[in-house]
Structure formats: C-alpha cells, structure tokens
Amino acid sequence: MSIRNRIRDVLDKELFCLPPEDGGECVRSLFVSGAVFDDVRGPFSENFYGRRLGKFRGNLDAFTRGARVSIASDPYAKRPSADFAPVDPVGLDIWDFRSTAPHPQIRCFGAWAEKDVFVGLTWKWRDDISRFSEEAKECREEWDRIFPSHAPYRGTTVDDYIKNRYWAV
C-alpha cells in the first residue's frame, strides 16, 4: 500500500486535510492530526491565545497556498525566520513547522509524506519545549503508529521537499 493510500485510509479519522481556510487554491498538501486540527480550525476566540492560533493557521494556509517558504537544512544553523527545519536527531526525519511571530512562537512537529506533502502531528508553544529531541521522538512514535509501513520521505537537499517558490537557508 502506498503512503497516499494509507493517508486516504485514515483521512477524517486520524488525519485531516487542511486546505486554506478561505477556500483559496491549494498548491501544497497539509494533513494534520486531530489534536492539531482541533486547535487550528476556526472560529478562534478573541483572547490573546485565540488570536495567536489564528495567526498560526494563517501560516499553515500560506504553505498550502504555495507562498514562499523558507526551509533550513540544519537544525542548528538556521535563520530565525525559517518556516521549516529538521529537528535533531535528524535520523528520525521529523521537522518542525515554525510559526515565529508574534510571540509566543509555535512549533508544529511532523514529517514529509512526499514532496510538497507535510503531515503535522503534534504542536506546542515554543516556550513549553525543553528538549526538541523529546518532541521529535514523540512525533516519530505517532508517525510510526499511523504509518507502520512507511518511513517519512527523506530528501537529499531542501530542493527535494518543496517544488518551487522557496528560499533555502
């Protein structure tokens, strides 16, 4: 069974498709766990955290619409503005989707199913993360539970993750 078929099998059960909230064109695919889905679908409360989660949803929507994305290749040598970065230990093939502004920052941990297809499985406020390696291990365990026969997609260079309109950092 291909990973696409596996995604179809768990769609609307364990993973949810997250097209742009405004119904705009979807250039890239984003699938998220129920835990992520519940927190990034509107309507958002008017309190500070609700507004911040709304901004995070905007970041996710920008990715699916095909906006410019900054992708780092090294978990320790990246610009603060990088949208995606691998998480150490890199052998787990877990990445974080970084929503950096405004504070508090958010990290959505996941992996690539294939080029232009990201699967976000967990998220946390950046200030609540003490060890990224623990977040990566937790996320990889979730990946292996959902995709027991499929390792995350692994590219050789940042060019292998997103087809076009990206900035490599």
N, C-alpha and C positions, 0 to 999 in steps of 0.2 A: 504494500500500500504506500502510495506517495505521501509526502507531507501535506500536499494540497488536499488529498482525500481525507487525511486524518483531521485537518482543520475543519473540513466540511462535516465530518462525523461529530465533532464536539462543539460546533457552532450553535450558539444560543443555549448551550448547556454549561460548558466550561470556558469557552472563549466567545467574545462578542466582537463583531466587526464595528469599527469606529470610523465611519466616513465623516467628512466635515459636518459640523452641527448645522451650518446654514444651508446644507444641501448642495454646496458647490461641487465642482468637478473633483473626482478622486484620482490622483495621478499615482500615488503610492498606497500600499495597503497597510493597515494597522489593525491588529487584533489584540484584545486585552482580556485579562481575567475578569471574573465577576467582581472581585474586590476593587479593581481599577475602574471598571465600568460604572459601578455604583457611585463612585466619587467624582467622576468627570462628566456625567450627563446632567444637564440642567433640569429644572431651573436651579440656579445657585442662590444660596442665601445672601442677604445684603451685608452680613457681617464680614469682618476682615478675612477670615479663612474661606468663606464662600467666594468672595471676590478673587482671592488668590487661586482657588481651584478653578475658577472661570478663566483666569489667565493661563493656567496650565493647560486647560482644554484648548485654548487658542493656540498654544504651542503645538499640541498634538494635531490640531486641524491644519496648521501651516505645513507640517510634514506631509499629511495625506494630500494636500492640495498641490504639492510639488514645489513649495517655496525653497529658497536657498537654504541649505543645511550645512552646518559646519561639523565635520566628523574628524575626530582625532584618531591616531593610530596607536598611541602610547598612553596608558593610564596615568603616567606620572609627568609626561611632557605634553601638556595640552593648554590651549588658551582658555582663560576663564569663560569665554563666550562660546566654547564648543557645545554644540547641541547633543552630540553623541560621543561617547568614549568607551573603550573597553574597560572592564573592571578587573583588577588583579585579584586572584590569579587568572591570567588571560587564557590559560588552558581550559577553563570552564566555558569559554565563549559567551560570557554574559556581558552585556553592555548596559550603560545607563543613558537614558534619555534625560537630558539635563534642562530643567526649567529654572533659569537663574535669576529672573527679575520679575517682579520685585521680591524683596525678601519677605518671608523666608523662602529659600530655594527648595525645589522639589527634585527628587530623583525617581525615575521610573525604571525599574530593572527588567530586562528581558533579553531576548536573543533574536537573531535574524533567522527566518524560515527559508528565505531565499533573497535574492537581490530585490530591493525595494519592498520587502515584506518584513515588518517588525512585529514581534509578539511581546507585548508588555505584560508582565505577570505580577509584579509587586511594585509598590511605591512607598516612599517615606519622605517626610520633611528632612532636608539635608542636616539640620541641626540635631536631629534624633539619631543620626547614623554615627556609631562609634567605630565600627570596623567594616569597611566596604567588602572585605573578603568574606565576612559572615553573610552579608546581604547577597553576594554572588553565589555562595553555596546554597542558601535558602532558595534563591531563584532557580538555580540549576536543578535542585531537587524537584521543584514544581514543574520545570520543563520536562524532566525525565518521567514524571508521573503522567503528564498529559501526552507526551510524545515518547513512549517507551522504546520505539524502534527507530527514532530519528534524532541524531545529534543536531545541534544548531548549525546553521550554514556558516561556513568559515571562508572568508575571502583571503586573498594574498595581499592585496593593497586596499586602501579605502575606496578606490575606484570600483571594487567588486561588490560594494554594499549598496550604493546608490547610483543609478544610471546617469543622471545628469543634474545640472544645477546644484552643485555642491561646492563648498570650499574645503579643501583639505588643510588640516592644521597639524 
